[in-house]
Amino acid sequence: MPSRRQFLLGSTALAGSVLAGAWRPVAAAPTAEGSFLPADFTVAVPDLAPERIVRRLVGLRPFRPMGVRLEAEAIGRTTLIHHYGHGGSGVTLSWGTARQAVDLALAAPGRGAVAVLGGGAVGLATAWLLRERGRPVRLYADRFSPHTTSDVAAARWFPSQLVDPAFRSPELDASLRQALLFSHQRFRRLVGRGYGVALLPHLRLGSQPPSPGWADTLLADLIPPPQDVSDRGLPFQAAWVGATPGLLIDMPQYLLAMQRDLRRLGVELVQRRFEAPGEIAVLPESVVVNCTGLGSAALFGDNELVPVKGQLTMLPPDPRLRYTLSAGSLYLHPRSEGLLLGGTYVHGDPTTTFDSEAETEILKGFAELYAMPGSALG
Ligand SMILES: Cc1cc2nc3c(=O)[nH]c(=O)nc-3n(C[C@H](O)[C@H](O)[C@H](O)COP(=O)(O)OP(=O)(O)OC[C@H]3O[C@@H](n4cnc5c(N)ncnc54)[C@H](O)[C@@H]3O)c2cc1C
């Protein structure tokens, strides 16, 4: 395992490339007319014919009404740091809450190896930051990519389905702002470095400019308000079109790159399922960070965790399509393996069966947005 000094000096190709990346704000420099979108920006219209569908994915977002659980608990002589419950924001927040979890882990007694439970976006970022802070790490997970919920995430960098409005507070907002800023910096550094993280404009469609939501206000220092591009002649049936700079994470590519790099940094990835906390208490590591996502419901009896089922329809990749799009709950994200269409959020549904009727509605919704022949508005 590389020493802390070697790591910080960038002894591996990875550390050299990623740690050296300086943070830049996400917004590309505005053009002369004050727009970050080039004047010749065009919108490729996807072919949404149902017979072209290549894949269907279903995932369960690990939602806790009060937000991410970040706290220490003693089980026997082991210090357990809980770090789960990211709802629809686990990728977006992963690096930021990982830093908060790592601070808790490093405050525990001992300087030995730390165990991370969970091989999704949250566990991988946690393992990375622990290594970066000089601790040996072993990562245990029942499943790794491509078999985690994180692989399903459509993964535009934006928080959603994170906290029930009843639990919002100035303290929570401040903590989330800090986590989002750090996470954004980390993803921003990975752009163009083979991690599947790309800068892409985000187009938001509606009948009128939206008033800023809770997430927009949390991100006010990072993402500028949408720029009105309704008069650009873009091929949409929408009275209002706004554009913001955005980040998109191609999850299968990102997770594989993270796993590869963690191994290079000396982290052992161990396939293992835990059935009870007692199995964790006897691990050789005396500090354990629990990043098991929805798995924490069964493993630790967390009744606050609620699955929020979501599904994605994948069409063949379309390299012409260089934007993400949202309209109400509908969204479209280009991934290297295909074009993802989504927009379902079913609270409390623990099943992973695909809903064909919902898919038909989503396809119809997009056909109307793009004003395609045969659609209600086309
Ligand atoms: C359709 C859809 C779209 C989404 N879009 C976005 C998006 O655009 N942006 C965004 O930020 N998020 C999005 N999400 C949410 C995101 O997928 C989750 O928040 C995120 O994957 C949670 O990551 P995690 O690492 O906590 O959990 P997971 O990815 O589920 O990883 C949990 C890990 O813990 C392991 N584990 C669980 N139980 C045990 C056990 N008992 N023993 C051993 N190991 C165990 C698992 O095997 C796995 O390795 C979306 C989700 C869905 C379903």
The ligand as an SDF file (V2000), in Angstrom:
LIG
                    3D

 53 58  0  0  0  0  0  0  0  0999 V2000
  -33.6150    5.7850  -11.5740 C   0  0  0  0  0  0  0  0  0  0  0  0
  -32.6280    6.4550  -10.6380 C   0  0  0  0  0  0  0  0  0  0  0  0
  -32.0390    7.6450  -11.0020 C   0  0  0  0  0  0  0  0  0  0  0  0
  -31.1220    8.2860  -10.1430 C   0  0  0  0  0  0  0  0  0  0  0  0
  -30.5490    9.4430  -10.5560 N   0  0  0  0  0  0  0  0  0  0  0  0
  -29.6540   10.0640   -9.7380 C   0  0  0  0  0  0  0  0  0  0  0  0
  -29.0160   11.2680  -10.1520 C   0  0  0  0  0  0  0  0  0  0  0  0
  -29.2850   11.7820  -11.2540 O   0  0  0  0  0  0  0  0  0  0  0  0
  -28.1290   11.8580   -9.3020 N   0  0  0  0  0  0  0  0  0  0  0  0
  -27.8270   11.3020   -8.0850 C   0  0  0  0  0  0  0  0  0  0  0  0
  -27.0190   11.8590   -7.3560 O   0  0  0  0  0  0  0  0  0  0  0  0
  -28.4200   10.1640   -7.6740 N   0  0  0  0  0  0  0  0  0  0  0  0
  -29.3400    9.5430   -8.4490 C   0  0  0  0  0  0  0  0  0  0  0  0
  -29.9550    8.4000   -8.0300 N   0  0  0  0  0  0  0  0  0  0  0  0
  -29.7600    7.9710   -6.6380 C   0  0  0  0  0  0  0  0  0  0  0  0
  -28.5120    7.1590   -6.4590 C   0  0  0  0  0  0  0  0  0  0  0  0
  -28.5570    6.0240   -7.2950 O   0  0  0  0  0  0  0  0  0  0  0  0
  -28.3880    6.7390   -4.9980 C   0  0  0  0  0  0  0  0  0  0  0  0
  -28.5630    7.8300   -4.1290 O   0  0  0  0  0  0  0  0  0  0  0  0
  -27.0020    6.1610   -4.7740 C   0  0  0  0  0  0  0  0  0  0  0  0
  -26.7740    5.1220   -5.6870 O   0  0  0  0  0  0  0  0  0  0  0  0
  -26.7910    5.6630   -3.3570 C   0  0  0  0  0  0  0  0  0  0  0  0
  -25.4800    5.2130   -3.3000 O   0  0  0  0  0  0  0  0  0  0  0  0
  -24.9810    4.2590   -2.1490 P   0  0  0  0  0  0  0  0  0  0  0  0
  -23.5350    4.0190   -2.3770 O   0  0  0  0  0  0  0  0  0  0  0  0
  -25.4240    4.7880   -0.8370 O   0  0  0  0  0  0  0  0  0  0  0  0
  -25.8340    2.9150   -2.3500 O   0  0  0  0  0  0  0  0  0  0  0  0
  -25.6620    1.6880   -3.3660 P   0  0  0  0  0  0  0  0  0  0  0  0
  -25.2250    2.0900   -4.7060 O   0  0  0  0  0  0  0  0  0  0  0  0
  -26.9360    0.9190   -3.2450 O   0  0  0  0  0  0  0  0  0  0  0  0
  -24.4930    0.8490   -2.7100 O   0  0  0  0  0  0  0  0  0  0  0  0
  -24.6980    0.1430   -1.5020 C   0  0  0  0  0  0  0  0  0  0  0  0
  -23.5700   -0.8530   -1.3200 C   0  0  0  0  0  0  0  0  0  0  0  0
  -23.7390   -1.4900   -0.0600 O   0  0  0  0  0  0  0  0  0  0  0  0
  -23.6970   -2.9080   -0.2440 C   0  0  0  0  0  0  0  0  0  0  0  0
  -24.5060   -3.5470    0.7880 N   0  0  0  0  0  0  0  0  0  0  0  0
  -25.8080   -3.2980    1.0950 C   0  0  0  0  0  0  0  0  0  0  0  0
  -26.1840   -4.1210    2.1020 N   0  0  0  0  0  0  0  0  0  0  0  0
  -25.1040   -4.8800    2.4120 C   0  0  0  0  0  0  0  0  0  0  0  0
  -24.8680   -5.9270    3.3620 C   0  0  0  0  0  0  0  0  0  0  0  0
  -25.8300   -6.3450    4.1880 N   0  0  0  0  0  0  0  0  0  0  0  0
  -23.6380   -6.4730    3.3950 N   0  0  0  0  0  0  0  0  0  0  0  0
  -22.6520   -6.0690    2.5720 C   0  0  0  0  0  0  0  0  0  0  0  0
  -22.8280   -5.0910    1.6540 N   0  0  0  0  0  0  0  0  0  0  0  0
  -24.0280   -4.5170    1.5840 C   0  0  0  0  0  0  0  0  0  0  0  0
  -24.2540   -3.0990   -1.6530 C   0  0  0  0  0  0  0  0  0  0  0  0
  -23.9290   -4.3820   -2.1580 O   0  0  0  0  0  0  0  0  0  0  0  0
  -23.5640   -1.9540   -2.3740 C   0  0  0  0  0  0  0  0  0  0  0  0
  -22.2400   -2.3000   -2.6810 O   0  0  0  0  0  0  0  0  0  0  0  0
  -30.8390    7.7300   -8.8720 C   0  0  0  0  0  0  0  0  0  0  0  0
  -31.4120    6.5020   -8.5190 C   0  0  0  0  0  0  0  0  0  0  0  0
  -32.2960    5.8660   -9.3750 C   0  0  0  0  0  0  0  0  0  0  0  0
  -32.9030    4.5660   -8.9650 C   0  0  0  0  0  0  0  0  0  0  0  0
  1  2  1  0
  2  3  1  0
  2 52  2  0
  3  4  2  0
  4  5  1  0
  4 50  1  0
  5  6  2  0
  6  7  1  0
  6 13  1  0
  7  8  2  0
  7  9  1  0
  9 10  1  0
 10 11  2  0
 10 12  1  0
 12 13  2  0
 13 14  1  0
 14 15  1  0
 14 50  1  0
 15 16  1  0
 16 17  1  0
 16 18  1  0
 18 19  1  0
 18 20  1  0
 20 21  1  0
 20 22  1  0
 22 23  1  0
 23 24  1  0
 24 25  2  0
 24 26  1  0
 24 27  1  0
 27 28  1  0
 28 29  2  0
 28 30  1  0
 28 31  1  0
 31 32  1  0
 32 33  1  0
 33 34  1  0
 33 48  1  0
 34 35  1  0
 35 36  1  0
 35 46  1  0
 36 37  1  0
 36 45  1  0
 37 38  2  0
 38 39  1  0
 39 40  1  0
 39 45  2  0
 40 41  1  0
 40 42  2  0
 42 43  1  0
 43 44  2  0
 44 45  1  0
 46 47  1  0
 46 48  1  0
 48 49  1  0
 50 51  2  0
 51 52  1  0
 52 53  1  0
M  END
$$$$
